[in-house]
Amino acid sequence: MLVGVIDRLKLSWHRDLASHPVTHAWVLNLYRAGEQHPEKVGDYFPHQHAPWPELSADLARHASDERRHTKLYAKAIERIGGTVEELEGWDVFNRVIRDHTPVPFSIHEGDAPDVKRRKLGHFLAHAHCLERRVLRSVEYHAEACAQLGRTREAKLVEGVHADEARHVSYSREAVFELLGRREALEAFEIHGRAEAAADKAFSAYQVRIFMERHARHVPLPRRVVYSACAAIMEARA
């Protein structure tokens, strides 16, 4: 029952976001910031350190997908009359997750092969947990766009969703191959906790920002509900 209530709340939130060009551009900028993040840091998708060619190709393709998504979101924002914004800090979900992650995964040229392999495994565990969350988010957003008749935006998000599903799949398999079952499960536990805590913190923060800037676009009863949800998430973060 609780899961059903949460699903309805999240779908309602995404319908409200997609119902007005200003709020829709706001959330599309958040999605875009996450997709653009790998281009702004030096340790995402280190395909050159992959120990087998198929994984190297998967990582390179993943990076290419993110660059393409960044451009697609920018075009969608401009098409609905919004402004593409260069976000940073806690407006970037990846950044919030990194702030909650206790294990480093940046690979350095001087690292021993086993260290590189372990760090790559942890990066992919981080990426898996991140992409799994994004996958669910874009499911809600695609459904909301479809319900509102936002056909072009729904098609865009559905395309992103298909890519994210592939990212979730290959990254999970690679972590087990890189680390072995025991260490892989430990890595997923670490990064899963980090992502879950980051999701609560990020979501609560963004709801607060939304209410400060765009509350007038949402009916009062739902504003009250969303603000209450933000307070609960803040308490649990």
N, C-alpha and C positions, 0 to 999 in steps of 0.2 A: 504493500500500500504506500509506504513512504517513498519508494523508488518512483512509483507512478506520480505522486504529488510533485516530486523534484523534477521529473521529466516535463510535467505540464508547466511548472514555473519557468523552467529554462526555455521551453518553446515560446511561452508568452513573452519572456524577456527578448528573445530574438525577433519575434514579430514586432514588438515595439521598436526595436533597433532598426529594423528594415522598413518600417512604415513611413519614415520621413527622410528626405535626402540628407539632412544635416546629421541626424543620428546614424544613418546608414554609412555615411562617409566616415564618421567617427570610429565605428567598429571595424570597417574595412581597413582603416589606417592601422588599427591594432593588429589585425591579421597580417597586413603587409610588413609591419615592423618585425614580427617574428620570422617571416620568410626572409627578410633582408639581413637579419642578424649575422648569419654565417659569413656574409661578405665583409662585415665590420670587425670580425675577430680572426685570429690566425690559427685557431686550433679545431675548427669544425671540419669534418669530412677529410681527414688526412689520408687520402687514397694512396699516396706514395708509400705509406708505411704498412699497407695491408699485406699479410703474409701469403695471400693467394690472389691470382688475377681476377677471379670472379668477384671477390669482395672489393677489390680496387675499382672495378667497373661499377659496382653497385653504389659505392661511395661517390664516385664522380657523377653518376647519373642523379643521385640524390641532391648533390650540390647544384647541378644544372636545373633540376626541378624547382628548387627554391628560388633561383634567379628568375626563372620563367614566371613563377607565382608572384614574385615581387612586381614584375612588369604588368601582369594581368590585373592585379589588385589596383595598381596605379591607374590603369586605363578605366577600370570600373568606377573608381572614385571620381575621375574627371568626367566620365560619361553622365553621372548623376548630378554634376554641378558642384562637386566638392573640391577641396584643396588637398593635394598630397602633402602629408606632413612627415618630417624626419624625426621620428620619436626616439627617445633614449631612456635610460634608467628604468624605473619601474613601469614604464609604458611598454616595455618589451618583456614578454613572458619568459623567454629564454634567460634573460638577465636575472629575473627574480628566482628562477630555478637555480642558477649558478650561485646566487647568494645563500641558498639553502643547502647546497651540496657540499658535503665534508670531504669528498675524495677528488683530488686533482686528476685531470685526464689530458692535459696539454703534453704533447710528445715533443721531445727535444732530440736533435740529431745525435747527441752524445749518449742517449739512453741505450742500455743494453737491449738486445732483441726481446728478451722475456719481459722487460719493463715496457717496451713499446707495445707488445702484444697485450699486456694487462691494461695499459692505459687506453688502448683502442677498444678493448672490451668494455671498459667503463664508459668511454664516450658513447658507444653504441647502446649501452644500457640507459644512459641519460637520454639519448635521442629517441629510443624506443618509448620510454615513459612520456616524453614530451609529445611525440607524434601520436601516441594513443589518445592523449587528452585532446589534441587538436582535431583528430579524426572525429571524436564525438561532438566537439563544438561545431564543426562545419556540417555535421549531419543535422543538428538543430537549425543551423542557419539556412541550409539548403531547403529544408522543409518549410521554414518560415517564409522564405522568398517565394517558394512555389505557391503557398497558401495565399500570399498577397498579390500574386500575378506578376511578380518581378522575374519574368522568364529569363532574361539575359543574365541577371545576377545569380539566379538559381543554377543555370547551366555552368557558369564559371565555378561556383562553389562545388558543384557535383564533380567537375573535372579535378579540382584540387583534392577532393575527397578520395577519388580513385588513386591518385598518387600517394596520398597519406596512407592508405590501406597497404599499398606495396611497401612503403617505408617501414611500417609497423611490422610487417611480416619478415622482411629480410634482416632487419636489425635484431629481432629476437633470435632468429636462427644463428646469426653470426656470433652473438654473445656466447651461446652455448659452445659453438665450435672453437672460439678463441680461448675461453676460460675453463671449459669443462663444467659439468653439471653443478657441483658443489659451489664453486666460486661464482658461477653465473647466477645461481639463485641468491647468493649473498649480494652480488652487485645489483640485481633487480630489487632486492629488499631496500638497499641503501638509496638507490635512485628513485624508487617508488615512493618512499617516505619523503624525500626531498621534493619531488614533484607535487605530491598531495599537499604538503605544507605551503608550497609556493602557490599552488592553485587557489587555496583559500585566501592567502595574503593578496595576491594579484586581483582576484575577483572582487574582494571587499574594497580594495583601493579603487578599482575602476568604477564600481557602482557609485562610490562617493564622488568621484570626479564627474561621472555622468550626471548625478543629481545636482551638482554645483553648476554645471554648464547647460544641461538640456532637460531639466525636469519638466519644463512647460510642455514638452512634447508627449508626456505620458499622463494618463488620467490619475488623479490623486489616489484612489484606492490602490492602484498597482505601485505607485511611488512608495506608499507606506510599506507594502509587502516587500519590495526590493530593498528598501533601506533596512528593514528588519532582518532580511537575509544577510545583508552586508555586516550588520552588527554581530550576528551569530557566527559568521565566518571569521570575523576579526577575533572573536573570543576563542575560537578553536584553532586559529593559525599558530 
